[in-house]
Amino acid sequence: MPDVPFSCPCGEIKGTLHGATPTSGNHVRCYCSACRAAVLYTTGVDVEDRGVELYQTTPDKISFEQGQENLAVFSFSPKKLLRYRASCCGAPLFTMLPTPKFALAGVMTDLLADKTAIGPVAMEAFVPQPDGSSKHTSVVRLYGGTMWRALVARITGRWKQTPFFDIATGKPVAEIYVPTPEERARLPL
C-alpha cells in the first residue's frame, strides 16, 4: 500500500499518510455547512457549492516528520468535530471526533502530494437537494467503512496510536479553541 506525503501550504508541517488506497479509506466530498464553515474560517475562502474533499482513515495511518507543534485545534462547539489547522499558515488539515476512542481522521485531500493513490471521490455527504434537504451517496460504504475501521482499531488497540491526542488524558495535543459568537456569525453554520 502506498505511503503519500502531505504538507501544509507553507511547508512547516510535513508528514505521511500510510497505506493510502481507495479501499483502505473513504475519499469523500462533504457539503455540510460545518465543513464549508471550517474552510472559510481557516482560509477566508468560501467553497460554496463545491464541497470539501476528505480522505477518511484512522489516526494511526498518519505520522509527522516535522511541524507537529504547529497543530492548532478548533471546534464550533465543545462536543462537535475537532478541526485541526496549521498555526503557521492557517490551512485546514484534519477533522476527527472529540475522543480518540473512535478512531477516525479526515485528511484534507489538498494536502496530499499525490491524490491518485486514494482514487476519485467515491461518496458524497450532505449533498444539497432541490427541496432543501440533503442526502448521502454510497451510504453503506461511507458509514460501514468508517465503523469497520474504527472497530478494528479499537479491538487491536491501534486507536491509541494517534498523533492528535494525549492518550493518558484523552485530550487533543493542542488546546481547543471555540470561535466566538461574532466569528461564528460570519460563517454559513
Contact map, one row per residue, 1 for C-alpha under 8 A:
111000000000000001111000000000000000000000000000000000000000000000000000000000000000000000000000000000000000000000000000000000000000000000000000000000000000000000000000000000000000000000000
111100000000000001111000000000000000000000000000000000000000000000000000000000000000000000000000000000000000000000001000000000000000000000000000000000000000000000000000000000000000000000000
111110000000000111110000000000000000000000000000000000000000000000000000000000000000000000000000000000000000000000000000000000000000000000000000000000000000000000000000000000000000000000000
011111000000000111110000000000000000000000000000000000000000000000000000000000000000000000000000000000000000000111001000000000000000000000000000000000000000000000000000000000000000000000000
001111100000011110000000000000000000000000000000000000000000000000000000000000000000000000000000000000000000000111000000000000000000000000000000000000000000000000000000000000000000000000000
000111110000011110000000000000000000000000000000000000000000000000000000000000000000000000000000000000000000001110000000000000000000000000000000000000000000000000000000000000000000000000000
000011111111111000000000000000000000000000000000000000000000000000000000000000000000000000000000000000000000001110000000000000000000000000000000000000000000000000000000000000000000000000000
000001111111110000000000000000000000000000000000000000000000000000000000000000000000010010101000000000000000001000000000000000000000000000000000000000000000000000000000000000000000000000000
000000111110000000000000000000000000000000000000000000000000000000000000000000000000000010100000000000000000001000000000000000000000000000000000000000000000000000000000000000000000000000000
000000111111100000000000000000000000000000000000000000000000000000000000000000000000000110000000000000000000000000000000000000000000000000000000000000000000000000000000000000000000000000000
000000111111110000000000000000000000000000000000000000000000000000000000000000000000000000000000000000000000000000000000000000000000000000000000000000000000000000000000000000000000000000000
000000110111110000000000000000000000000000000000000000000000000001100100000000000000000100000000000000000000000000000000000000000000000000000000000000000000000000000000000000000000000000000
000000110111111000000000000000000000000000000000000000000000000111110100000000000000010000000000000000000000000000000000000000000000000000000000000000000000000000000000000000000000000000000
000011110011111100000000000000000000000000000000000000000000000111100000000000000000000000000000000000000000000000000000000000000000000000000000000000000000000000000000000000000000000000000
000011100000111110000000000000000000000000000000000000000000011111000000000000000000000000000000000000000000000000000000000000000000000000000000000000000000000000000000000000000000000000000
001111000000011111000000000000000000000000000000000000000000011110000000000000000000000000000000000000000000000000000000000000000000000000000000000000000000000000000000000000000000000000000
001111000000001111110000000000000000000000000000000000000000111000000000000000000000000000000000000000000000000000000000000000000000000000000000000000000000000000000000000000000000000000000
111100000000000111110000000000000000000000000000000000000000111000000000000000000000000000000000000000000000000000000000000000000000000000000000000000000000000000000000000000000000000000000
111100000000000011111001000000000000000000000000000000000000100000000000000000000000000000000000000000000000000000000000000000000000000000000000000000000000000000000000000000000000000000000
111100000000000011111101100000000000000000000000000000000000000000000000000000000000000000000000000000000000000000001100000000000000000000000000000000000000000000000000000000000000000000000
110000000000000000111111100000000000000000000000000000000000000000000000000000000000000000000000000000000000000000001110000000000000000000000000000000000000000000000000000000000000000000000
000000000000000000011111111000000000000000000000000000000000000000000000000000000000000000000000000000000000000000001111000000000000000000000000000000000000000000000000000000000000000000000
000000000000000000001111110000000000000000000000000000000000000000000000000000000000000000000000000000000000000000000000000000000000000000000000000000000000000000000000000000000000000000000
000000000000000000111111110000000000000000000000000000001000000000000000000000000000000000000000000000000000000000000000000000000000000000000000000000000000000000000000000000000000000000000
000000000000000000011111111000000000000000000000000000111000000000000000000000000000000000000000000000000000000000000100000000000000000000000000110000000000000000000000000000000000000000000
000000000000000000000111111100000000000000000000000001111000000000000000000000000000000000000000000000000000000000000000011000000000000000001100110000000000000000000000000000000000000000000
000000000000000000000100111110000000000000000000000011110000000000000000000000000000000000000000000000000000000000000111111000000000000000000000000000000000000000000000000000000000000000000
000000000000000000000000011111000000000000000000000011110000000000000000000000000000000000000000000000000000000000000000111110000000000000000000000000000000000000000000000000000000000000000
000000000000000000000000001111100000000000000000001111000000000000000000000000000000000000000000000000000000000000000000101110000000000000000000000000000000000000000000000000000000000000000
000000000000000000000000000111110010000000000000001111000000000000000000000000000000000000000000000000000000000000000000000111100000000000000000000000000000000000000000000000000000000000000
000000000000000000000000000011111011000000000000111100000000000000000000000000000000000000000000000000000000000000000000000111110000000000000000000000000000000000000000000000000000000000000
000000000000000000000000000001111111000000000000001000000000000000000000000000000000000000000000000000000000000000000000000011100000000000000000000000000000000000000000000000000000000000000
000000000000000000000000000000111111100000000000000000000000000000000000000000000000000000000000000000000000000000000000000000000000000000000000000000000000000000000000000000000000000000011
000000000000000000000000000000011111110000000000000000000000000000000000000000000000000000000000000000000000000000000000000000000000000000000000000000000000000000000000000000000000000000011
000000000000000000000000000001111111111000000000001100000000000000000000000000000000000000000000000000000000000000000000000000000000000000000000000000000000000000000000000000000000000000000
000000000000000000000000000000111111111100000111001100000000000000000000000000000000000000000000000000000000000000000000000000000000000000000000000000000000000000000000000000000000000000010
000000000000000000000000000000001111111110000100000000000000000000000000000000000000000000000000000000000000000000000000000000000000000000000000000000000000000000000000000000000000000000111
000000000000000000000000000000000111111111000000000000000000000000000000000000000010000000010000000000000000000000000000000000000000000000000000000000000000000000000000000000000000000000000
000000000000000000000000000000000011111111111110000000000000000000000000000000000000000000010000000000000000000000000000000000000000000000000000000000000000000000000000000000000000000000000
000000000000000000000000000000000001111111111110000000000000000000000000000000000000000000000000000000000000000000000000000000000000000000000000000000000000000000000000000000000000000000100
000000000000000000000000000000000000111111111000000000000000000000000000000000000000000000000000000000000000000000000000000000000000000000000000000000000000000000000000000000000000000000100
000000000000000000000000000000000000011111110000000000000000000000000000000000000000100001110000000000000000000000000000000000000000000000000000000000000000000000000000000000000000000000000
000000000000000000000000000000000000001111111000000000000000000000000000000000000000000001110000000000000000000000000000000000000000000000000000000000000000000000000000000000000000000000000
000000000000000000000000000000000000001111111100000000000000000000000000000000000000000000000000000000000000000000000000000000000000000000000000000000000000000000000000000000000000000000000
000000000000000000000000000000000000001110111110000000000000000000000000000000000000000000000000000000000000000000000000000000000000000000000000000000000000000000000000000000000000000000000
000000000000000000000000000000000001101100011111000000000000000000000000000000000000000000000000000000000000000000000000000000000000000000000000000000000000000000000000000000000000000000000
000000000000000000000000000000000001001100001111111100000000000000000000000000000000000000000000000000000000000000000000000000000000000000000000000000000000000000000000000000000000000000000
000000000000000000000000000000000001000000000111111000000000000000000000000000000000000000000000000000000000000000000000000000000000000000000000000000000000000000000000000000000000000000000
000000000000000000000000000000100000000000000011111000000000000000000000000000000000000000000000000000000000000000000000000000000000000000000000000000000000000000000000000000000000000000000
000000000000000000000000000000100000000000000011111100000000000000000000000000000000000000000000000000000000000000000000000000000000000000000000000000000000000000000000000000000000000000000
000000000000000000000000000011110011000000000011111110000000000000000000000000000000000000000000000000000000000000000000000000000000000000000000000000000000000000000000000000000000000000000
000000000000000000000000000011100011000000000010011111000000000000000000000000000000000000000000000000000001000000000000000000000000000000000000000000000000000000000000000000000000000000000
000000000000000000000000001111000000000000000000001111100000000000000000000000000000000000000000000000000001110000000000100000000000000000000000000000000000000000000000000000000000000000000
000000000000000000000000011111000000000000000000000111110000000000000000000000000000000000000000000000000111100000000000000000000000000000000000000000000000000000000000000000000000000000000
000000000000000000000000111100000000000000000000000011111000000000000000000000000000000000000000000000000111100000000100000000000000000000000000000000000000000000000000000000000000000000000
000000000000000000000000111100000000000000000000000001111100000000000000000000000000000000000000000000011110000000000000000000000000000000000000010000000000000000000000000000000000000000000
000000000000000000000001110000000000000000000000000000111110100000000000000000000000000000000000000000011110000000000000000000000000000000000000010010000000000000000000000000000000000000000
000000000000000000000000000000000000000000000000000000011111110000000000000000000000000000000000000000111000000000000000000000000000000000000000000011001000001000000000000000000000000000000
000000000000000000000000000000000000000000000000000000001111110000000000000000000000000000000000000000111000000000000000000000000000000000000000000000000000001011110000000000000000000000000
000000000000000000000000000000000000000000000000000000000111111000000000000000000000000000000000000000000000000000000000000000000000000000000000000000000000011111100000000000000000000000000
000000000000000011100000000000000000000000000000000000001111111000000000000000000000000000000000000000000000000000000000000000000000000000000000000000000000000000000000000000000000000000000
000000000000001111000000000000000000000000000000000000000111111100000000000000000000000000000000000000000000000000000000000000000000000000000000000000000000000001100000000000000000000000000
000000000000001111000000000000000000000000000000000000000001111110000000000000000000000000000000000000000000000000000000000000000000000000000000000000000000000000100000000000000000000000000
000000000000111100000000000000000000000000000000000000000000011111110000000000000000000000000000000000000000000000000000000000000000000000000000000000000000000000100000000000000000000000000
000000000000111100000000000000000000000000000000000000000000001111110000000000000000000000000000000000000000000000000000000000000000000000000000000000000000000000000000000000000000000000000
000000000001111000000000000000000000000000000000000000000000000111110000000000000000000000000000000000000000000000000000000000000000000000000000000000000000000000000000000000000000000000000
000000000001110000000000000000000000000000000000000000000000000111111110000000000000000000000000000000000000000000000000000000000000000000000000000000000000000000000000000000000000000000000
000000000000100000000000000000000000000000000000000000000000000111111110000000000000000000000000000000000000000000000000000000000000000000000000000000000000000000000000000000000000000000000
000000000000000000000000000000000000000000000000000000000000000000111110000000000000000000000000000000000000000000000000000000000000000000000000000000000000000000000000000000000000000000000
000000000001100000000000000000000000000000000000000000000000000000111111000000000000011100000000000000000000000000000000000000000000000000000000000000000000000000000000000000000000000000000
000000000000000000000000000000000000000000000000000000000000000000111111100000000001111000000000000000000000000000000000000000000000000000000000000000000000000000000000000011000000000000000
000000000000000000000000000000000000000000000000000000000000000000000111110000000001111000000000000000000000000000000000000000000000000000000000000000000000000000000000000001110000000000000
000000000000000000000000000000000000000000000000000000000000000000000011111000000111100000000000000000000000000000000000000000000000000000000000000000000000000000000000000101111000000000000
000000000000000000000000000000000000000000000000000000000000000000000001111100000111100000000000000000000000000000000000000000000000000000000000000000000000000000000000000000011110000000000
000000000000000000000000000000000000000000000000000000000000000000000000111111011110000000000000000000000000000000000000000000000000000000000000000000000000000000000000000000011110000000000
000000000000000000000000000000000000000000000000000000000000000000000000011111011000000000000000000000000000000000000000000000000000000000000000000000000000000000000000000000000110000100000
000000000000000000000000000000000000000000000000000000000000000000000000001111111000000000000000000000000000000000000000000000000000000000000000000000000000000000000000000000000100000000000
000000000000000000000000000000000000000000000000000000000000000000000000001111110000000000000000000000000000000000000000000000000000000000000000000000000000000000000000000000000100000000000
000000000000000000000000000000000000000000000000000000000000000000000000000011111000000000000000010000000000000000000000000000000000000000000000000000000000000000000000000000000000000000000
000000000000000000000000000000000000000000000000000000000000000000000000001111111100000000000000110000000000000000000000000000000000000000000000000000000000000000000000000000000000000000000
000000000000000000000000000000000000000000000000000000000000000000000000001110111110000000000011110000000000000000000000000000000000000000000000000000000000000000000000000000000000000000000
000000000000000000000000000000000000000000000000000000000000000000000000111000011111000000000011110000000000000000000000000000000000000000000000000000000000000000000000000000010000000000000
000000000000000000000000000000000000010000000000000000000000000000000000111000001111100000011111000000000000000000000000000000000000000000000000000000000000000000000000000000000000000000000
000000000000000000000000000000000000000000000000000000000000000000000011110000000111110000011110000000000000000000000000000000000000000000000000000000000000000000000000000000000000000000000
000000000000000000000000000000000000000001000000000000000000000000000011110000000011111001111100000000000000000000000000000000000000000000000000000000000000000000000000000000000000000000000
000000010000100000000000000000000000000000000000000000000000000000000111000000000001111111111000000000000000000000000000000000000000000000000000000000000000000000000000000000000000000000000
000000000000000000000000000000000000000000000000000000000000000000000111000000000000111111100000000000000000000000000000000000000000000000000000000000000000000000000000000000000000000000000
000000000101000000000000000000000000000000000000000000000000000000000100000000000000011111000000000000000000000000000000000000000000000000000000000000000000000000000000000000000000000000000
000000011100000000000000000000000000000000000000000000000000000000000000000000000000011111100000000000000000000000000000000000000000000000000000000000000000000000000000000000000000000000000
000000000000000000000000000000000000000001100000000000000000000000000000000000000000111111110000000000000000000000000000000000000000000000000000000000000000000000000000000000000000000000000
000000011000000000000000000000000000000001100000000000000000000000000000000000000000111011111000000000000000000000000000000000000000000000000000000000000000000000000000000000000000000000000
000000000000000000000000000000000000011001100000000000000000000000000000000000000011110001111100000000000001000000000000000000000000000000000000000000000000000000000000000000000000000000000
000000010000000000000000000000000000000000000000000000000000000000000000000000000011110000111110000000000011001000000000000000000000000000000000000000000000000000000000000000000000000000000
000000000000000000000000000000000000000000000000000000000000000000000000000000000011100000011111000000001111000000000000000000000000000000000000000000000000000000000000000000000000000000000
000000000000000000000000000000000000000000000000000000000000000000000000000000001111000000001111100000001110000000000000000000000000000000000000000000000000000000000000000000000000000000000
000000000000000000000000000000000000000000000000000000000000000000000000000000001110000000000111110000011100000000000000000000000000000000000000000000000000000000000000000000000000000000000
000000000000000000000000000000000000000000000000000000000000000000000000000000011100000000000011111101011000000000000000000000000000000000000000000000000000000000000000000000000000000000000
000000000000000000000000000000000000000000000000000000000000000000000000000000111100000000000001111100000000000000000000000000000000000000000000000000000000000000000000000000000000000000000
000000000000000000000000000000000000000000000000000000000000000000000000000000000000000000000000111111000000000000000000000000000000000000000000000000000000000000000000011000000000000000000
000000000000000000000000000000000000000000000000000000000000000000000000000000000000000000000000111111110000000000000000000000000000000000000000000000000000001101001010010000000000000000000
000000000000000000000000000000000000000000000000000000000000000000000000000000000000000000000000001111100000000000000000000000000000000000000000000000000100001100000000000000000000000000000
000000000000000000000000000000000000000000000000000000000000000000000000000000000000000000000000101111110000000000000000000000000000000000000000000001100100001000000000000000000000000000000
000000000000000000000000000000000000000000000000000000000110000000000000000000000000000000000000000111111000000000000000000000000000000000000000000011101100001000000000000000000000000000000
000000000000000000000000000000000000000000000000000000011110000000000000000000000000000000000001100101111100000000000000000000000000000000000000010001000000000000000000000000000000000000000
000000000000000000000000000000000000000000000000000000011110000000000000000000000000000000000111100000111110000000000000000000000000000000000000000000000000000000000000000000000000000000000
000000000000000000000000000000000000000000000000000001111000000000000000000000000000000000000111000000011111000000000000000000000000000000000000000000000000000000000000000000000000000000000
000000000000000000000000000000000000000000000000000001111000000000000000000000000000000000001110000000001111101000000000000000000000000000000000000000000000000000000000000000000000000000000
000000000000000000000000000000000000000000000000000111100000000000000000000000000000000000011100000000000111111100000000000000000000000000000000000000000000000000000000000000000000000000000
000000000000000000000000000000000000000000000000000011100000000000000000000000000000000000000000000000000011111100100000000000000000000000000000000000000000000000000000000000000000000000000
000000000000000000000000000000000000000000000000000010000000000000000000000000000000000000000000000000000001111100000000000000000000000000000000000000000000000000000000000000000000000000000
000001111000000000000000000000000000000000000000000000000000000000000000000000000000000000001000000000000011111110000000000000000000000000000000000000000000000000000000000000000000000000000
000111100000000000000000000000000000000000000000000000000000000000000000000000000000000000000000000000000001111111100000000000000000000000000000000000000000000000000000000000000000000000000
000111100000000000000000000000000000000000000000000000000000000000000000000000000000000000000000000000000000001111100000000000000000000000000000000000000000000000000000000000000000000000000
000110000000000000000000000000000000000000000000000000000000000000000000000000000000000000000000000000000000000111111000000000000000000000000000000000000000000000000000000000000000000000000
000000000000000000000000000000000000000000000000000000000000000000000000000000000000000000000000000000000000100111111110000000000000000000000000000000000000000000000000000000000000000000000
000000000000000000000000000000000000000000000000000000000000000000000000000000000000000000000000000000000000000001111111000000000000000000000000000000000000000000000000000000000000000000000
010100000000000000011100000000000000000000000000000000000000000000000000000000000000000000000000000000000000000001111110000000000000000000000000000000000000000000000000000000000000000000000
000000000000000000011100101000000000000000000000000000100000000000000000000000000000000000000000000000000000000000111111000000000000000000000000000000000000000000000000000000000000000000000
000000000000000000001100001000000000000000000000000000000000000000000000000000000000000000000000000000000000000000111111110000000000000000000000000000000000000000000000000000000000000000000
000000000000000000000100001000000000000000000000000000000000000000000000000000000000000000000000000000000000000000010111110000000000000000000000000000000000000000000000000000000000000000000
000000000000000000000000001110000000000000000000000010000000000000000000000000000000000000000000000000000000000000000011111100000000000000000000000000000000000000000000000000000000000000000
000000000000000000000000011100000000000000000000000000000000000000000000000000000000000000000000000000000000000000000011111100000000000001000000000000000000000000000000000000000000000000000
000000000000000000000000011110000000000000000000000000000000000000000000000000000000000000000000000000000000000000000000111110000000000111101100000000000000000000000000000000000000000000000
000000000000000000000000000111100000000000000000000000000000000000000000000000000000000000000000000000000000000000000000111111100000000111000000000000000000000000000000000000000000000000000
000000000000000000000000000111110000000000000000000000000000000000000000000000000000000000000000000000000000000000000000001111100000001110000000000000000000000000000000000000000000000000000
000000000000000000000000000001110000000000000000000000000000000000000000000000000000000000000000000000000000000000000000000111110000011100000000000000000000000000000000000000000000000000000
000000000000000000000000000001110000000000000000000000000000000000000000000000000000000000000000000000000000000000000000000111111000011100000000000000000000000000000000000000000000000000000
000000000000000000000000000000100000000000000000000000000000000000000000000000000000000000000000000000000000000000000000000001111101111000000000000000000000000000000000000000000000000000000
000000000000000000000000000000000000000000000000000000000000000000000000000000000000000000000000000000000000000000000000000000111111111000000000000000000000000000000000000000000000000000000
000000000000000000000000000000000000000000000000000000000000000000000000000000000000000000000000000000000000000000000000000000011111100000000000000000000000000000000000000000000000000000000
000000000000000000000000000000000000000000000000000000000000000000000000000000000000000000000000000000000000000000000000000000001111100000000000000000000000000000000000000000000000000000000
000000000000000000000000000000000000000000000000000000000000000000000000000000000000000000000000000000000000000000000000000000011111110000000000000000000000000000000000000000000000000000000
000000000000000000000000000000000000000000000000000000000000000000000000000000000000000000000000000000000000000000000000000000011111111000000000000000000000000000000000000000000000000000000
000000000000000000000000000000000000000000000000000000000000000000000000000000000000000000000000000000000000000000000000000001111001111100000000000000000000000000000000000000000000000000000
000000000000000000000000000000000000000000000000000000000000000000000000000000000000000000000000000000000000000000000000000011111000111110000000000000000000000000000000000000000000000000000
000000000000000000000000000000000000000000000000000000000000000000000000000000000000000000000000000000000000000000000000001111100000011111100000000000000000000000000000000000000000000000000
000000000000000000000000000000000000000000000000000000000000000000000000000000000000000000000000000000000000000000000000001110000000001111100000000000000000000000000000000000000000000000000
000000000000000000000000000000000000000000000000000000000000000000000000000000000000000000000000000000000000000000000000011100000000000111111100000000000000000000000000000000000000000000000
000000000000000000000000000000000000000000000000000000000000000000000000000000000000000000000000000000000000000000000000001000000000000111111111000000000000000000000000000000000000000000000
000000000000000000000000000000000000000000000000000000000000000000000000000000000000000000000000000000000000000000000000000000000000000001111111100000000000000000000000000000000000000000000
000000000000000000000000010000000000000000000000000000000000000000000000000000000000000000000000000000000000000000000000001000000000000001111111110000000000000000000000000000000000000000000
000000000000000000000000010000000000000000000000000000000000000000000000000000000000000000000000000000000000000000000000001000000000000001111111110000000000000000000000000000000000000000000
000000000000000000000000000000000000000000000000000000000000000000000000000000000000000000000000000000000000000000000000000000000000000000111111111000000000000000000000000000000000000000000
000000000000000000000000000000000000000000000000000000000000000000000000000000000000000000000000000000000000000000000000000000000000000000111111111100000000000000000000000000000000000000000
000000000000000000000000110000000000000000000000000000000000000000000000000000000000000000000000000000000000000000000000000000000000000000011111111110000000000000000000000000000000000000000
000000000000000000000000110000000000000000000000000000011000000000000000000000000000000000000000000000010000000000000000000000000000000000001111111111000000000000000000000000000000000000000
000000000000000000000000000000000000000000000000000000000000000000000000000000000000000000000000000000000000000000000000000000000000000000000011111111100000000000000000000000000000000000000
000000000000000000000000000000000000000000000000000000000000000000000000000000000000000000000000000000000000000000000000000000000000000000000001111111110000000000000000000000000000000000000
000000000000000000000000000000000000000000000000000000001100000000000000000000000000000000000000000000100000000000000000000000000000000000000000111111111000000000000000000000000000000000000
000000000000000000000000000000000000000000000000000000000100000000000000000000000000000000000000000001110000000000000000000000000000000000000000011111111100001000000000000000000000000000000
000000000000000000000000000000000000000000000000000000000000000000000000000000000000000000000000000001100000000000000000000000000000000000000000001111111110000000000000000000000000000000000
000000000000000000000000000000000000000000000000000000000000000000000000000000000000000000000000000000000000000000000000000000000000000000000000000111111111010000000000000000000000000000000
000000000000000000000000000000000000000000000000000000000100000000000000000000000000000000000000000000100000000000000000000000000000000000000000000011111111111000000000000000000000000000000
000000000000000000000000000000000000000000000000000000000000000000000000000000000000000000000000000011100000000000000000000000000000000000000000000001111111111000000000000000000000000000000
000000000000000000000000000000000000000000000000000000000000000000000000000000000000000000000000000000000000000000000000000000000000000000000000000000111111110000000000000000000000000000000
000000000000000000000000000000000000000000000000000000000000000000000000000000000000000000000000000000000000000000000000000000000000000000000000000000011111111000000000000000000000000000000
000000000000000000000000000000000000000000000000000000000000000000000000000000000000000000000000000000000000000000000000000000000000000000000000000000001111111110000000000000000000000000000
000000000000000000000000000000000000000000000000000000000001000000000000000000000000000000000000000000000000000000000000000000000000000000000000000000011111111110000000000000000000000000000
000000000000000000000000000000000000000000000000000000000111000000000000000000000000000000000000000111100000000000000000000000000000000000000000000001001101111111000000000000000000000000000
000000000000000000000000000000000000000000000000000000000001000000000000000000000000000000000000000110000000000000000000000000000000000000000000000000000000111111000010000000000000000000000
000000000000000000000000000000000000000000000000000000000011000000000000000000000000000000000000000000000000000000000000000000000000000000000000000000000000111111100000000000000000000000000
000000000000000000000000000000000000000000000000000000000011010000000000000000000000000000000000000100000000000000000000000000000000000000000000000000000000001111111000000000000000000000000
000000000000000000000000000000000000000000000000000000000011011100000000000000000000000000000000000000000000000000000000000000000000000000000000000000000000000011111100000010000000000000000
000000000000000000000000000000000000000000000000000000000010000000000000000000000000000000000000000000000000000000000000000000000000000000000000000000000000000001111100000110000000000000000
000000000000000000000000000000000000000000000000000000000000000000000000000000000000000000000000000100000000000000000000000000000000000000000000000000000000000001111110011110000000000000000
000000000000000000000000000000000000000000000000000000000000000000000000000000000000000000000000000000000000000000000000000000000000000000000000000000000000000000111111111110000000000000000
000000000000000000000000000000000000000000000000000000000000000000000000000000000000000000000000000100000000000000000000000000000000000000000000000000000000000100001111111000000000000000000
000000000000000000000000000000000000000000000000000000000000000000000000000000000000000000000000000000000000000000000000000000000000000000000000000000000000000000000111110000000000000000000
000000000000000000000000000000000000000000000000000000000000000000000000000000000000000000000000000000000000000000000000000000000000000000000000000000000000000000000111111000000000000000000
000000000000000000000000000000000000000000000000000000000000000000000000000000000000000000000000001100000000000000000000000000000000000000000000000000000000000000001111111100000000000000000
000000000000000000000000000000000000000000000000000000000000000000000000000000000000000000000000001000000000000000000000000000000000000000000000000000000000000000001110111110000000000000000
000000000000000000000000000000000000000000000000000000000000000000000000100000000000000000000000000000000000000000000000000000000000000000000000000000000000000000011100011111110000000000000
000000000000000000000000000000000000000000000000000000000000000000000010000000000000000000000000000000000000000000000000000000000000000000000000000000000000000000111100001111100000000000000
000000000000000000000000000000000000000000000000000000000000000000000011100000000000000000000000000000000000000000000000000000000000000000000000000000000000000000000000000111110000000000000
000000000000000000000000000000000000000000000000000000000000000000000001100000000000000000000000000000000000000000000000000000000000000000000000000000000000000000000000000111111000000000000
000000000000000000000000000000000000000000000000000000000000000000000001111000000100000000000000000000000000000000000000000000000000000000000000000000000000000000000000000101111100000000000
000000000000000000000000000000000000000000000000000000000000000000000000111000000000000000000000000000000000000000000000000000000000000000000000000000000000000000000000000000111110000000000
000000000000000000000000000000000000000000000000000000000000000000000000011111000000000000000000000000000000000000000000000000000000000000000000000000000000000000000000000000011111000000000
000000000000000000000000000000000000000000000000000000000000000000000000011100000000000000000000000000000000000000000000000000000000000000000000000000000000000000000000000000001111111100000
000000000000000000000000000000000000000000000000000000000000000000000000000000000000000000000000000000000000000000000000000000000000000000000000000000000000000000000000000000000111111100000
000000000000000000000000000000000000000000000000000000000000000000000000000000000000000000000000000000000000000000000000000000000000000000000000000000000000000000000000000000000011111110000
000000000000000000000000000000000000000000000000000000000000000000000000000000000000000000000000000000000000000000000000000000000000000000000000000000000000000000000000000000000011111111000
000000000000000000000000000000000000000000000000000000000000000000000000000000000000000000000000000000000000000000000000000000000000000000000000000000000000000000000000000000000011111111100
000000000000000000000000000000000000000000000000000000000000000000000000000100000000000000000000000000000000000000000000000000000000000000000000000000000000000000000000000000000011111111101
000000000000000000000000000000000000000000000000000000000000000000000000000000000000000000000000000000000000000000000000000000000000000000000000000000000000000000000000000000000000111111110
000000000000000000000000000000000000000000000000000000000000000000000000000000000000000000000000000000000000000000000000000000000000000000000000000000000000000000000000000000000000011111110
000000000000000000000000000000000000100110000000000000000000000000000000000000000000000000000000000000000000000000000000000000000000000000000000000000000000000000000000000000000000001111111
000000000000000000000000000000001101100000000000000000000000000000000000000000000000000000000000000000000000000000000000000000000000000000000000000000000000000000000000000000000000000011111
000000000000000000000000000000001100100000000000000000000000000000000000000000000000000000000000000000000000000000000000000000000000000000000000000000000000000000000000000000000000000100111
